Amino acid sequence: MNPANLAIPTNMKPYTVAFLYPGPNYEALSDMKKPENFAIQAKHLEGIRANVQSGRQLIAAPIITKSDKVSAMAVYPAHVSIEQATEILQQDPAIVTGRFIFEVQQAIFPSLDNVKMEY
């Protein structure tokens, strides 16, 4: 098969993607009725908002299917390297406290240029 004949979309772009998984303290820190847990979640969300507004992050998406696998994902523009995304995530209170652990990968998606999280 000739590579020129492959049906490859033309609007693909690279991104850095983080997957958040339940961490060792996930259950203990997930009860949002506890003020200390609520405070961690609030700081987690504030950090996401700051990253989105600064252009360091494009998407934050909780996974709504309850499982012991992926809890959320984040998508960063290509100019945010795996190392930079790792640094950003290592400052997240939900990760610092062990509610989540994460891994960062690179991926190619259709262009997300017109996708905007609104606050």
Residue frames as qw, qx, qy, qz and C-alpha x, y, z in Angstrom:
[[0.000, 0.890, 0.456, 0.000, 0.00, 0.00, 0.00],
 [0.391, 0.462, -0.011, 0.796, 1.29, 3.41, -0.91],
 [0.267, -0.398, -0.515, 0.711, 1.51, 5.77, 2.15],
 [0.106, 0.043, -0.168, -0.979, 0.04, 8.54, -0.02],
 [0.448, -0.285, -0.655, -0.538, -3.18, 6.51, -0.22],
 [0.315, -0.309, -0.779, 0.445, -3.66, 6.26, 3.56],
 [0.214, -0.777, -0.394, -0.442, -6.61, 8.14, 4.96],
 [0.494, -0.250, -0.403, 0.729, -4.63, 10.36, 7.37],
 [0.036, -0.927, -0.368, 0.064, -6.43, 13.46, 8.65],
 [0.505, 0.520, -0.023, 0.688, -4.67, 16.67, 7.69],
 [0.222, -0.792, 0.054, -0.566, -5.52, 18.65, 10.84],
 [0.854, -0.378, -0.299, 0.197, -3.59, 16.56, 13.35],
 [0.087, 0.801, -0.355, 0.473, -1.36, 18.30, 15.91],
 [0.592, 0.003, -0.698, 0.403, 0.85, 17.10, 18.76],
 [0.466, -0.713, 0.046, -0.522, -0.19, 17.58, 22.39],
 [0.206, 0.240, -0.830, 0.459, 1.05, 16.54, 25.80],
 [0.688, -0.398, -0.346, -0.499, -1.51, 14.50, 27.74],
 [0.049, -0.304, 0.791, -0.529, -1.61, 13.64, 31.44],
 [0.670, -0.321, -0.592, -0.312, -3.65, 10.82, 32.88],
 [0.255, -0.445, 0.562, -0.649, -4.55, 11.02, 36.56],
 [0.636, -0.147, -0.752, -0.090, -5.19, 7.81, 38.46],
 [0.665, -0.706, -0.082, -0.230, -6.43, 7.22, 42.00],
 [0.280, 0.595, -0.622, 0.425, -3.47, 7.62, 44.31],
 [0.424, -0.053, -0.833, 0.352, -2.71, 5.97, 47.64],
 [0.023, 0.259, 0.560, -0.787, -4.89, 8.49, 49.51],
 [0.191, -0.211, -0.558, -0.780, -7.70, 8.64, 46.95],
 [0.434, -0.537, -0.708, -0.148, -10.45, 7.22, 49.13],
 [0.424, -0.500, -0.450, 0.607, -9.43, 9.16, 52.24],
 [0.129, -0.320, 0.047, 0.937, -9.30, 12.47, 50.33],
 [0.050, -0.260, -0.692, -0.672, -12.41, 12.06, 48.17],
 [0.189, -0.684, -0.690, 0.142, -15.07, 12.87, 50.77],
 [0.191, 0.449, 0.113, 0.865, -15.79, 16.52, 49.90],
 [0.486, -0.771, -0.323, -0.256, -17.88, 16.95, 53.06],
 [0.706, -0.471, -0.118, 0.515, -14.61, 17.13, 54.97],
 [0.080, 0.980, -0.016, -0.184, -13.35, 20.73, 54.89],
 [0.372, -0.619, 0.565, 0.399, -9.71, 19.70, 54.46],
 [0.531, 0.185, 0.747, 0.355, -10.57, 17.54, 51.43],
 [0.311, 0.864, 0.396, 0.012, -12.74, 20.29, 49.97],
 [0.132, -0.904, 0.232, 0.333, -9.82, 22.72, 50.37],
 [0.469, -0.284, 0.702, 0.455, -7.49, 20.36, 48.48],
 [0.450, 0.512, 0.686, 0.255, -10.05, 20.03, 45.66],
 [0.129, 0.960, 0.191, -0.162, -10.59, 23.79, 45.54],
 [0.236, -0.752, 0.448, 0.421, -6.82, 24.39, 45.19],
 [0.520, 0.046, 0.768, 0.372, -6.62, 21.64, 42.57],
 [0.369, 0.730, 0.555, 0.151, -9.34, 23.36, 40.51],
 [0.047, -0.954, 0.047, 0.293, -7.81, 26.81, 41.04],
 [0.408, -0.482, 0.607, 0.484, -4.53, 25.49, 39.65],
 [0.476, 0.359, 0.727, 0.340, -6.26, 24.09, 36.58],
 [0.204, 0.916, 0.343, -0.050, -8.00, 27.40, 36.01],
 [0.200, -0.847, 0.293, 0.396, -4.72, 29.31, 36.29],
 [0.469, -0.196, 0.722, 0.470, -3.05, 26.91, 33.85],
 [0.409, 0.597, 0.652, 0.225, -5.90, 27.22, 31.35],
 [0.083, 0.969, 0.180, -0.149, -6.01, 31.00, 31.59],
 [0.269, -0.750, 0.435, 0.419, -2.24, 31.25, 31.12],
 [0.683, 0.575, -0.337, -0.300, -2.31, 28.97, 28.06],
 [0.070, -0.483, 0.869, -0.075, -0.26, 26.22, 29.72],
 [0.278, 0.145, 0.941, -0.128, -3.22, 23.83, 29.67],
 [0.282, -0.065, -0.519, -0.804, -6.04, 23.35, 27.17],
 [0.719, -0.284, -0.414, -0.480, -8.36, 20.82, 28.76],
 [0.142, -0.209, 0.849, -0.465, -9.07, 19.25, 32.13],
 [0.686, -0.077, -0.417, -0.591, -11.53, 16.41, 31.95],
 [0.484, -0.258, 0.740, -0.389, -12.72, 14.23, 34.81],
 [0.331, 0.021, -0.883, -0.333, -13.54, 10.68, 33.79],
 [0.577, -0.234, 0.169, -0.764, -17.11, 10.00, 34.88],
 [0.879, -0.047, -0.446, -0.163, -17.02, 6.21, 34.69],
 [0.524, -0.692, 0.433, -0.243, -16.12, 5.14, 38.22],
 [0.946, 0.156, -0.251, 0.134, -13.21, 2.73, 38.21],
 [0.668, -0.636, 0.177, 0.343, -9.82, 2.17, 39.75],
 [0.671, 0.276, 0.307, 0.616, -8.27, 3.20, 36.47],
 [0.249, 0.268, 0.105, 0.925, -8.12, 6.72, 34.99],
 [0.104, -0.644, -0.582, 0.486, -9.80, 9.43, 37.07],
 [0.204, 0.910, 0.096, -0.348, -9.09, 12.43, 34.85],
 [0.712, 0.213, 0.279, 0.608, -7.03, 13.67, 31.98],
 [0.038, -0.861, 0.012, 0.506, -5.40, 16.94, 31.08],
 [0.710, 0.478, 0.289, 0.428, -4.28, 18.13, 27.67],
 [0.287, -0.743, 0.124, 0.592, -1.45, 20.61, 27.26],
 [0.567, 0.796, -0.119, -0.176, -0.37, 22.36, 24.05],
 [0.909, 0.265, -0.123, 0.296, 2.64, 20.93, 22.25],
 [0.264, 0.717, -0.349, 0.542, 4.93, 23.69, 23.55],
 [0.588, -0.571, 0.431, -0.378, 4.45, 22.18, 27.04],
 [0.450, 0.374, -0.811, -0.019, 6.88, 19.27, 27.13],
 [0.779, -0.299, -0.550, -0.024, 6.45, 16.07, 29.10],
 [0.513, -0.057, -0.479, 0.710, 8.95, 17.45, 31.62],
 [0.112, -0.203, 0.099, -0.968, 7.10, 20.77, 31.94],
 [0.669, -0.345, -0.367, -0.547, 3.74, 19.04, 32.34],
 [0.731, -0.209, -0.585, 0.281, 5.30, 16.83, 35.00],
 [0.268, 0.051, -0.368, 0.889, 6.54, 19.91, 36.87],
 [0.394, -0.290, -0.123, -0.863, 3.08, 21.49, 36.68],
 [0.774, -0.302, -0.475, -0.290, 1.42, 18.33, 37.97],
 [0.630, -0.078, -0.585, 0.504, 3.93, 17.87, 40.79],
 [0.022, 0.120, -0.296, 0.948, 2.71, 21.20, 42.21],
 [0.543, -0.351, -0.418, -0.638, -0.97, 20.18, 42.17],
 [0.378, -0.380, 0.591, -0.603, -2.25, 19.75, 45.76],
 [0.914, 0.021, 0.090, -0.394, -4.32, 16.72, 44.73],
 [0.833, 0.352, -0.394, 0.165, -1.12, 15.02, 43.59],
 [0.116, 0.561, -0.589, 0.570, 1.07, 16.30, 46.41],
 [0.562, -0.307, 0.484, -0.596, -1.37, 14.83, 48.96],
 [0.128, -0.131, 0.980, 0.074, -1.62, 11.48, 47.16],
 [0.629, 0.380, 0.397, -0.551, -5.21, 11.77, 45.99],
 [0.805, 0.581, -0.004, -0.118, -3.95, 11.25, 42.46],
 [0.537, -0.378, 0.542, 0.524, -0.89, 9.88, 40.76],
 [0.542, 0.752, 0.011, -0.375, -0.21, 10.58, 37.11],
 [0.648, -0.059, 0.525, 0.549, 1.61, 9.74, 33.92],
 [0.262, 0.773, -0.084, -0.572, 2.35, 12.04, 31.01],
 [0.645, 0.165, 0.641, 0.383, 2.45, 11.01, 27.35],
 [0.130, 0.395, -0.304, -0.857, 2.55, 12.71, 23.99],
 [0.484, 0.437, 0.757, -0.040, -0.35, 12.25, 21.60],
 [0.003, 0.038, -0.447, -0.894, -1.63, 13.53, 18.29],
 [0.272, 0.566, 0.691, -0.358, -5.21, 14.77, 18.12],
 [0.262, 0.709, 0.430, 0.494, -7.21, 16.71, 15.59],
 [0.209, 0.343, -0.168, 0.900, -6.45, 20.37, 16.16],
 [0.319, -0.641, -0.638, 0.283, -7.84, 21.68, 19.45],
 [0.252, 0.131, 0.018, 0.959, -7.20, 25.30, 18.44],
 [0.326, -0.399, -0.248, -0.820, -10.89, 26.19, 18.76],
 [0.654, -0.465, -0.596, 0.029, -11.53, 24.28, 21.97],
 [0.050, 0.482, -0.348, 0.803, -11.72, 26.62, 24.95],
 [0.394, -0.467, -0.728, 0.312, -12.56, 25.96, 28.58],
 [0.087, -0.625, -0.120, -0.766, -14.68, 28.86, 29.79],
 [0.348, -0.288, -0.669, 0.590, -14.89, 30.20, 33.33]]
